Amino acid sequence: MIELDVATAAEMSALGRRLGPLLRAGDLVLLGGGLGAGKTTFTQGLGEGLGVRGPITSPTFMIARVHPSLHGGVPLVHVDAYRLGGWDELEDLDLEATLDEAVTVVEWGEGLAEGLAGERLEIHIERSIDGSDPGRTPDVVEPGAVEPGEVVDPRRVRVVAVGERWASVRLDPMLSP
């Protein structure tokens, strides 16, 4: 397990950009965390790292969106499971049809979408890593690390790699800023 402190939306997006090049067809990424935690911001960065067509927005009302590659690479399937009532509704999306040929990201996937693949990345994002009010600059932010006017809303990001696919992948140097 890797734990990272992320202070801003720009850092969350950068984290996704750094992960994107490590992903390949068949990879499943489950994103968890409360409303406004940064799941879609992370996915936007991931989409940039993969080089897919955007814009990447929350698929809450569409439930799933496919973002083709701009450079002949792997597409991104972006799913929001928030409104799904259970495994049967997730299965109705027929994600298995594209799972082997795309990177699939499922927001709100914790406790629901693990059955899609035995090998996956589980990423959980928690707000206010130091327990303070959002907007306060936490001690983990180095002086000068935040651009003037940038809002600091700290997050703790926990990454768990599950399965053989990730056994030989060194995530920690790639994910650390």
Buried (B, 14 or more C-beta within 10 A) or exposed (E): EBEBBBBBBBBBBBBBBBBBEBBEBBBBBBBBBEEEBBBBBBBBBBBBBBBBEEEBEBBEEEBBBBBEBEEEBBBBBBBBBBEBEEEEEBEEBEBEEBBEEBBBBBBBBBEBBBEBBEBBBBBBBBBBBEEEEEEEBBEBBEEEBBEEEEEBBBBBBBBBBBEEBBEEEEBEEBBEE
